[in-house]
């Protein structure tokens, strides 16, 4: 199963909106066939593994990181393929909550007389597809906020200058987190201040971030219980076909000016605005526009995430200013924080990390759990989740 998880991680950047799935066909400790889901619309992991194993699959055990599908989507049911191949046993890491599967794959296998076991390395399998499970079970994507700050907790000078707080290694690491996401979310304030591109750019092979290529599929006790695992390296060149997350700009009043990088068509772009917004410039032909409800003096963030979930977005990577990041955090919509800390000081007049409501007692403070800390050149990256 650990081998199957490694295989599944090979699809880290390419399977959305589908989950990342790996499969190993084995007879005892002899591996007969392997496969992983490579891209949505193409064969699933079980099909590749069965092709690899051939006739040797009959009577063997299939280790699959996610319950085999039991419905006709863009490909035939994998449960049927396993039955047709005559496998004798199937071990499933995690059950699939998708309503067209949701136990039906396991039922179909058992009805055919195949022994099925579930739960082996379930936590690691769910971690690998944390966005898929979030979208299906909670109705919203998994939200990961990226922020970079100085040692004194500042993100930009008072004049807005923020390039660059962190070094090259940290900036390259961010590209891998962008690449594994379905969407990159930002606000019009960031667009006006920084004119970001919000695309996935090439990352040097000499930098081995590991983060998006390894931690995302579970560096926990479950994995450490087995043989040493080395996650697959991310693709040598990010930014090619399959690595273009949707750019999502929250622009309540349609203030994004013509000529902004996010309107250039380099990546698919969705600009979300209030229903009564009047554009300040001619709408770009490269951009999709959609209105969402308002909540107070801002767009309704719950409605934004529900819309993205309906579009099949599993993981949303947020690169925005202190207002939007603070609003997401205050609303309880941040699932993970990537915090890059540079060994510099910017002074008390510089911009703070986030705009958050004031607290009157320590019992109300936001507590975070540290999942991982890593040196990236001179900088430190902390990966945290709300406790």
C-alpha positions as CSV (number, residue, x, y, z in Angstrom):
1,X,0.0,0.0,0.0
2,X,2.9,2.3,0.7
3,X,4.1,1.6,-2.9
4,X,0.6,2.4,-4.2
5,X,0.6,5.7,-2.3
6,X,4.0,6.6,-3.9
7,X,2.5,5.8,-7.3
8,X,-0.6,7.9,-6.5
9,X,1.5,10.9,-5.7
10,X,2.9,10.8,-9.2
11,X,-0.5,12.3,-10.3
12,X,-0.2,15.1,-7.7
13,X,-0.3,17.9,-10.3
14,X,-2.4,16.4,-13.1
15,X,-5.5,14.5,-12.0
16,X,-7.9,17.3,-10.8
17,X,-10.8,17.3,-10.4
18,X,-10.3,13.5,-9.9
19,X,-8.5,12.1,-6.9
20,X,-4.9,10.9,-7.0
21,X,-5.0,7.1,-6.9
22,X,-2.4,4.3,-7.1
23,X,-2.7,0.6,-7.5
24,X,-0.3,-2.4,-7.0
25,X,-1.2,-6.0,-8.0
26,X,0.8,-8.5,-6.0
27,X,1.1,-12.2,-5.2
28,X,2.5,-12.3,-1.7
29,X,5.5,-10.0,-1.7
30,X,6.0,-10.3,-5.5
31,X,4.7,-7.2,-7.4
32,X,3.0,-8.2,-10.6
33,X,1.7,-4.9,-11.9
34,X,1.5,-1.2,-10.9
35,X,-0.3,1.9,-12.1
36,X,-1.6,5.3,-11.1
37,X,-4.2,7.7,-12.4
38,X,-2.4,10.1,-14.6
39,X,-5.0,12.6,-15.9
40,X,-8.8,13.2,-15.6
41,X,-10.6,11.4,-18.5
42,X,-7.9,8.8,-18.9
43,X,-7.8,5.3,-17.4
44,X,-7.7,4.9,-13.7
45,X,-4.9,3.3,-11.6
46,X,-6.5,-0.2,-11.5
47,X,-6.6,-0.4,-15.3
48,X,-2.9,0.5,-15.7
49,X,-2.0,-2.0,-13.0
50,X,-4.1,-4.8,-14.5
51,X,-2.6,-4.2,-17.9
52,X,0.8,-4.4,-16.4
53,X,0.1,-7.6,-14.5
54,X,-1.8,-9.3,-17.4
55,X,-3.0,-12.9,-16.8
56,X,-0.9,-13.0,-13.6
57,X,-3.6,-10.8,-11.9
58,X,-5.9,-13.8,-11.6
59,X,-6.1,-14.8,-7.9
60,X,-3.7,-12.0,-6.9
61,X,-4.2,-9.1,-4.4
62,X,-4.9,-5.6,-5.6
63,X,-3.8,-2.8,-3.3
64,X,-5.7,0.4,-4.1
65,X,-5.4,3.7,-2.4
66,X,-9.1,4.6,-3.0
67,X,-12.2,2.5,-3.4
68,X,-12.6,1.3,-7.0
69,X,-15.3,3.2,-8.9
70,X,-18.6,1.5,-9.7
71,X,-20.1,3.9,-12.2
72,X,-19.7,4.8,-15.8
73,X,-18.1,8.2,-16.0
74,X,-15.6,9.1,-18.7
75,X,-14.2,5.6,-18.1
76,X,-15.8,2.2,-17.3
77,X,-16.1,1.0,-13.6
78,X,-12.8,-0.1,-12.2
79,X,-14.6,-2.6,-9.9
80,X,-15.8,-4.4,-13.0
81,X,-12.3,-4.5,-14.4
82,X,-11.0,-6.1,-11.2
83,X,-13.8,-8.7,-11.3
84,X,-13.1,-9.5,-14.9
85,X,-9.4,-9.9,-14.2
86,X,-10.2,-12.5,-11.6
87,X,-8.3,-10.9,-8.7
88,X,-8.9,-12.9,-5.5
89,X,-8.5,-10.1,-2.9
90,X,-8.7,-6.3,-2.9
91,X,-7.2,-4.1,-0.1
92,X,-8.6,-0.5,-0.1
93,X,-7.0,2.3,1.9
94,X,-9.9,4.8,1.9
95,X,-13.5,4.6,1.0
96,X,-14.7,6.9,-1.7
97,X,-17.4,9.4,-0.5
98,X,-18.5,10.4,-4.0
99,X,-22.2,9.6,-4.1
100,X,-21.9,7.5,-7.3
101,X,-19.4,5.3,-5.5
102,X,-19.8,5.5,-1.7
103,X,-19.5,1.8,-0.9
104,X,-20.9,0.5,-4.2
105,X,-17.4,-0.4,-5.5
106,X,-16.7,-2.5,-2.5
107,X,-20.2,-4.1,-2.6
108,X,-19.7,-5.0,-6.3
109,X,-16.4,-6.7,-5.5
110,X,-17.8,-8.7,-2.6
111,X,-20.8,-9.7,-4.6
112,X,-18.4,-11.3,-7.1
113,X,-16.8,-13.3,-4.4
114,X,-13.7,-11.2,-4.0
115,X,-12.4,-10.7,-0.4
116,X,-12.2,-6.9,0.4
117,X,-10.4,-5.3,3.3
118,X,-10.5,-1.5,4.0
119,X,-8.6,1.0,6.1
120,X,-5.0,0.1,5.5
121,X,-3.1,3.4,5.7
122,X,-6.4,5.3,5.4
123,X,-5.1,8.5,7.0
124,X,-2.2,8.8,4.5
125,X,-4.6,8.1,1.6
126,X,-7.0,10.8,2.7
127,X,-4.1,13.2,3.2
128,X,-3.0,12.7,-0.3
129,X,-6.5,13.7,-1.5
130,X,-7.4,16.1,1.2
131,X,-8.9,18.5,-1.3
132,X,-11.1,15.9,-3.0
133,X,-12.4,14.7,0.4
134,X,-13.1,18.3,1.5
135,X,-15.1,19.0,-1.7
136,X,-17.2,15.9,-1.6
137,X,-17.7,15.7,2.2
138,X,-17.9,19.4,3.1
139,X,-19.0,21.0,-0.1
140,X,-16.0,23.3,-0.3
141,X,-12.4,23.0,-1.4
142,X,-9.5,22.7,1.0
143,X,-8.1,26.2,1.5
144,X,-4.4,26.7,1.9
145,X,-3.2,30.2,2.6
146,X,0.4,31.2,1.7
147,X,2.0,34.2,3.5
148,X,5.6,35.4,3.7
149,X,6.7,37.6,6.6
150,X,9.8,39.1,8.3
151,X,10.9,38.1,11.8
152,X,8.8,40.9,13.2
153,X,5.7,39.7,11.5
154,X,5.5,42.2,8.6
155,X,4.6,41.4,5.0
156,X,5.4,44.7,3.1
157,X,6.8,48.1,3.7
158,X,4.5,51.0,4.4
159,X,4.8,52.0,0.8
160,X,3.6,48.6,-0.4
161,X,7.0,47.2,-1.5
162,X,7.2,43.5,-0.7
163,X,9.6,42.1,-3.3
164,X,11.3,40.1,-2.1
165,X,10.9,39.2,1.6
166,X,12.0,35.6,1.0
167,X,14.8,34.1,-1.1
168,X,14.9,32.1,-4.3
169,X,14.4,28.7,-2.6
170,X,11.3,29.7,-0.8
171,X,9.8,31.3,-3.9
172,X,10.5,28.1,-5.9
173,X,8.8,26.0,-3.2
174,X,5.7,28.1,-3.6
175,X,5.5,27.1,-7.3
176,X,4.9,23.5,-6.3
177,X,2.1,24.3,-4.0
178,X,0.5,26.4,-6.7
179,X,0.9,23.5,-9.2
180,X,-0.9,21.0,-7.0
181,X,-3.9,23.3,-6.5
182,X,-7.0,23.6,-8.6
183,X,-7.2,27.3,-8.2
184,X,-5.1,30.2,-7.0
185,X,-7.2,32.8,-5.2
186,X,-6.4,36.5,-4.7
187,X,-8.1,39.8,-4.4
188,X,-8.4,43.0,-6.4
189,X,-6.3,44.9,-3.8
190,X,-3.3,42.6,-4.5
191,X,-3.8,42.9,-8.2
192,X,-3.8,46.7,-8.0
193,X,-0.8,46.8,-5.6
194,X,1.4,44.1,-7.1
195,X,0.0,43.2,-10.5
196,X,0.9,39.5,-9.9
197,X,0.8,36.8,-12.6
198,X,-0.5,34.0,-10.3
199,X,0.8,31.4,-12.7
200,X,3.0,28.3,-12.1
201,X,6.5,29.0,-13.2
202,X,9.4,26.7,-13.7
203,X,11.2,25.6,-10.6
204,X,14.9,24.6,-10.6
205,X,15.6,20.9,-10.3
206,X,18.3,21.7,-7.9
207,X,15.6,22.6,-5.4
208,X,13.8,19.6,-3.9
209,X,10.8,21.1,-2.2
210,X,9.4,17.7,-1.2
211,X,6.5,19.6,0.4
212,X,4.1,19.4,-2.4
213,X,5.6,16.2,-3.7
214,X,5.8,14.4,-0.4
215,X,4.1,15.9,2.6
216,X,0.8,16.3,0.7
217,X,0.5,12.5,0.6
218,X,1.2,12.0,4.3
219,X,4.4,12.1,6.2
220,X,2.9,10.6,9.3
221,X,3.3,7.7,11.7
222,X,1.3,5.5,9.3
223,X,4.0,5.9,6.6
224,X,6.9,5.6,9.0
225,X,5.6,2.2,10.2
226,X,6.7,0.6,6.9
227,X,9.8,0.7,4.8
228,X,11.5,4.0,4.2
229,X,9.6,6.0,1.6
230,X,10.9,8.4,-0.9
231,X,8.1,10.4,-2.6
232,X,8.4,11.0,-6.3
233,X,10.1,14.2,-7.4
234,X,7.8,16.9,-8.9
235,X,7.9,17.3,-12.6
236,X,11.2,18.8,-13.9
237,X,9.3,21.7,-15.6
238,X,6.3,23.1,-13.9
239,X,4.1,25.4,-16.0
240,X,3.5,23.1,-18.9
241,X,0.3,21.5,-19.9
242,X,-1.7,20.3,-16.9
243,X,-0.1,22.8,-14.6
244,X,-2.4,25.8,-15.1
245,X,-4.6,26.2,-12.0
246,X,-7.6,28.5,-12.4
247,X,-6.8,32.1,-11.3
248,X,-9.7,33.4,-9.2
249,X,-9.8,37.1,-8.5
250,X,-12.3,38.5,-6.0
251,X,-13.1,42.0,-7.4
252,X,-16.3,43.2,-5.9
253,X,-16.4,46.4,-7.9
254,X,-14.6,45.2,-11.1
255,X,-11.6,47.5,-10.4
256,X,-9.0,45.2,-12.2
257,X,-7.5,47.5,-14.8
258,X,-6.9,46.6,-18.4
259,X,-3.3,45.4,-18.9
260,X,-3.2,43.5,-15.6
261,X,-1.3,40.3,-15.8
262,X,-4.3,38.3,-14.5
263,X,-6.2,39.3,-17.7
264,X,-3.5,38.1,-20.1
265,X,-4.9,34.7,-20.9
266,X,-1.7,32.9,-19.7
267,X,-3.9,30.7,-17.4
268,X,-7.7,30.3,-17.2
269,X,-9.1,33.2,-15.1
270,X,-12.3,33.7,-13.2
271,X,-13.2,37.1,-11.9
272,X,-15.9,37.2,-9.2
273,X,-17.8,40.4,-8.6
274,X,-20.9,41.8,-7.0
275,X,-24.1,41.5,-9.0
276,X,-24.4,45.3,-9.5
277,X,-20.8,46.0,-10.3
278,X,-19.9,48.3,-13.2
279,X,-16.6,47.4,-14.9
280,X,-14.0,50.1,-14.9
281,X,-12.6,48.8,-18.2
282,X,-13.7,46.7,-21.2
283,X,-14.1,43.1,-20.2
284,X,-11.3,40.9,-21.2
285,X,-12.0,38.2,-23.7
286,X,-9.6,35.9,-21.9
287,X,-11.5,36.0,-18.6
288,X,-14.7,34.5,-17.3
289,X,-16.9,36.8,-15.2
290,X,-19.4,35.7,-12.6
291,X,-21.4,37.4,-9.8
292,X,-21.6,36.1,-6.2
293,X,-23.7,37.3,-3.3
294,X,-22.3,39.9,-0.9
295,X,-22.0,39.7,2.8
296,X,-21.7,43.1,4.4
297,X,-19.1,45.1,2.5
298,X,-17.4,42.2,0.8
299,X,-18.2,39.2,-1.3
300,X,-19.6,36.2,0.6
301,X,-16.6,33.9,1.0
302,X,-18.7,30.9,1.7
303,X,-20.5,31.5,-1.6
304,X,-17.2,31.9,-3.4
305,X,-15.9,28.5,-2.1
306,X,-19.2,26.8,-2.9
307,X,-19.0,28.1,-6.4
308,X,-15.4,26.8,-6.8
309,X,-16.5,23.4,-5.4
310,X,-19.2,23.2,-7.9
311,X,-16.6,23.7,-10.6
312,X,-14.6,20.8,-9.3
313,X,-11.9,22.7,-7.4
314,X,-10.3,20.4,-4.8
315,X,-7.5,22.6,-3.3
316,X,-7.5,26.4,-3.3
317,X,-4.2,28.1,-2.9
318,X,-4.6,31.7,-1.6
319,X,-2.0,34.4,-2.3
320,X,-3.6,37.6,-1.1
321,X,-3.2,40.6,1.1
322,X,-3.9,40.9,4.8
323,X,-7.6,41.9,4.3
324,X,-8.7,38.8,2.4
325,X,-6.4,36.4,4.3
326,X,-7.7,37.8,7.6
327,X,-11.3,37.5,6.4
328,X,-10.9,33.9,5.4
329,X,-9.2,33.1,8.7
330,X,-11.8,34.9,10.8
331,X,-14.6,33.1,9.0
332,X,-13.0,29.7,9.8
333,X,-12.3,28.9,6.2
334,X,-8.6,28.4,6.3
335,X,-7.6,24.8,6.5
336,X,-3.8,25.2,6.2
337,X,-1.3,28.0,6.5
338,X,2.0,28.0,4.7
339,X,4.1,30.6,6.5
340,X,7.5,31.6,5.1
341,X,9.7,33.5,7.5
342,X,12.7,35.5,6.4
343,X,15.5,36.5,8.7
344,X,14.9,40.2,8.2
345,X,13.2,43.0,10.1
346,X,10.9,45.5,8.4
347,X,10.0,47.8,11.2
348,X,6.8,48.8,13.1
349,X,5.4,50.9,10.2
350,X,5.4,47.9,7.8
351,X,2.2,46.0,7.0
352,X,1.1,43.3,9.5
353,X,0.5,39.6,8.6
354,X,-3.3,39.7,8.6
355,X,-6.2,41.9,9.6
356,X,-8.0,40.0,12.3
357,X,-10.6,41.0,14.9
358,X,-9.2,42.3,18.2
359,X,-9.3,40.0,21.2
360,X,-10.2,40.8,24.8
361,X,-8.9,37.6,26.4
362,X,-6.3,35.0,25.6
363,X,-8.9,32.2,25.6
364,X,-10.2,33.6,22.3
365,X,-6.9,33.4,20.5
366,X,-6.5,31.3,17.3
367,X,-4.4,28.2,18.0
368,X,-2.5,26.5,15.3
369,X,-0.9,23.0,15.1
370,X,2.5,22.8,13.6
371,X,2.7,20.0,11.0
372,X,6.1,20.6,9.5
373,X,9.0,23.1,9.6
374,X,11.6,23.3,6.9
375,X,14.6,25.4,6.0
376,X,14.6,26.7,2.4
377,X,17.8,28.6,2.0
378,X,18.0,31.2,4.7
379,X,14.2,31.1,5.2
380,X,11.9,28.9,7.3
381,X,8.7,27.5,6.1
382,X,6.1,26.5,8.7
383,X,3.1,24.4,7.7
384,X,0.2,24.8,10.2
385,X,-3.4,23.9,10.5
386,X,-6.0,25.3,12.9
387,X,-6.0,23.3,16.1
